[in-house]
Amino acid sequence: MRAICCQAYGPPELLVFTDVPAPAPAPDEVIIQVKACGVNFPDLLIIQNKYQFKPPLPFSPGGEVAGIVTAAGKEVKLLHPGDRVVALCGWGGFAEKVAVKASRVFPISESLDFVEAASTLYTYGTSYHALKDRATLKAGETLLVLGAAGGVGLAAVELGKLMGAAVIAAASSDSKLAICKAKGADHGINYSTSDLRTEIKEITKDKGVDIVFDPVGGSLAEPALRSLAWRGRYLVVGFASGVIPSFPANLPLLKGAAIVGVFWGSFSEREPAINAKNLNQLVEWIEQDKIKQHIHKVYPLKQAAQALKDLQNRLVVGKAVVQI
Ligand SMILES: NC(=O)c1ccc[n+]([C@@H]2O[C@H](COP(=O)([O-])OP(=O)(O)OC[C@H]3O[C@@H](n4cnc5c(N)ncnc54)[C@H](OP(=O)(O)O)[C@@H]3O)[C@@H](O)[C@H]2O)c1
């Protein structure tokens, strides 16, 4: 089968489009004929050997697929050849077929197209878990989203609005902020041209924000933490800037605030029942047209490396998707 292959750790330029043997299912796995694969920041980290999961070389990146089940291992009871599904495979999705544990595969309805389905779980799953389970966001609170036009950022903007928050989107360009506003953001801050703290003070009339959603880290983190209101929650989601921030411990003390970690991948394995409930809620909202992924661009399989390069160069707004 055709696949994008990581044969040596490094940047997207090292990925190879090649033929590899098709997978066979282990007893607890299904084989999925991949129709679409979402492009996520962890794909960039995994090919550079910088992610929590370290598959042995050679492997295909691509952690989130939508497609059709073609075969099922003998222990699999609830999935059958022909089922339309989405799956969290971790890696292996930039290929014509992938083997996935049945517990990580979820059926989808006929009405959900594969490109949309493959671009939904990671971002909305992460952002909903962050806002609902980790920040316990309440209607009427103020939410600041950094990197707000990125994958998890734009999902946080949309979900924050749906959950009743006043949303401040912060991003590096006015064109990115325009898309955040179209998704419901009440305010936009361009952190390339203006000072984050000053803008937040002005927008919140010195009160500060109740929740910071931070998938970027680096130099934005401390000003964002300093902008929390009393009893605020700072969500540590990721470090797209490449820099893991450190904080003076007096900052949360002074605000009675909490710095809260978010790790959706681990949560989905350790707390599958709550995760399944969250995913069902998200699917309901998608089917009711209450949330809709912003698709930046659909790339053919052989251009998957270009999709990762575009993500690395901060060119992707919402989600890039590889179609097979
Ligand atoms: N904790 C979890 O469970 C979880 C789950 C999924 C993802 N994540 C993490 O969340 C982060 C964002 O993921 P994503 O899929 O939303 O990525 P993304 O679509 O690439 O968005 C990241 C955003 O970060 C900003 N950014 C600032 N400096 C950057 C740099 N040097 N390189 C790239 N982007 C930069 C960009 O916005 P501007 O140009 O507007 O600054 C970009 O839109 C990643 O670190 C990822 O690993 C965590």
The ligand as a Gaussian input file, in Angstrom:
#p B3LYP/6-31G(d) Opt

LIG

0 1
 N       -2.530000      18.815000      26.021000
 C       -3.168000      18.124000      25.102000
 O       -3.912000      17.183000      25.374000
 C       -2.959000      18.531000      23.668000
 C       -3.783000      18.016000      22.638000
 C       -3.596000      18.488000      21.325000
 C       -2.577000      19.393000      21.065000
 N       -1.772000      19.808000      22.100000
 C       -0.678000      20.764000      21.889000
 O       -1.231000      22.042000      21.650000
 C       -0.336000      22.784000      20.830000
 C       -1.096000      23.351000      19.648000
 O       -1.580000      22.288000      18.843000
 P       -2.459000      22.613000      17.542000
 O       -2.780000      21.321000      16.902000
 O       -3.514000      23.573000      17.879000
 O       -1.333000      23.356000      16.653000
 P       -1.519000      24.499000      15.552000
 O       -2.781000      24.289000      14.793000
 O       -0.233000      24.557000      14.826000
 O       -1.700000      25.850000      16.430000
 C       -0.674000      26.333000      17.228000
 C       -0.702000      27.849000      17.216000
 O        0.391000      28.265000      18.020000
 C        0.878000      29.506000      17.531000
 N        2.354000      29.488000      17.508000
 C        3.137000      30.350000      18.182000
 N        4.440000      30.085000      17.966000
 C        4.487000      29.033000      17.130000
 C        5.551000      28.315000      16.523000
 N        6.843000      28.622000      16.773000
 N        5.239000      27.284000      15.697000
 C        3.965000      26.957000      15.464000
 N        2.896000      27.608000      16.014000
 C        3.164000      28.643000      16.842000
 C        0.309000      29.704000      16.132000
 O       -0.596000      30.790000      16.224000
 P       -0.115000      32.305000      15.959000
 O        0.623000      32.317000      14.645000
 O       -1.393000      33.023000      15.932000
 O        0.754000      32.658000      17.138000
 C       -0.493000      28.456000      15.835000
 O       -1.743000      28.736000      15.224000
 C        0.804000      21.830000      20.457000
 O        1.892000      22.046000      21.319000
 C        0.193000      20.473000      20.688000
 O        1.171000      19.484000      20.966000
 C       -1.962000      19.405000      23.370000

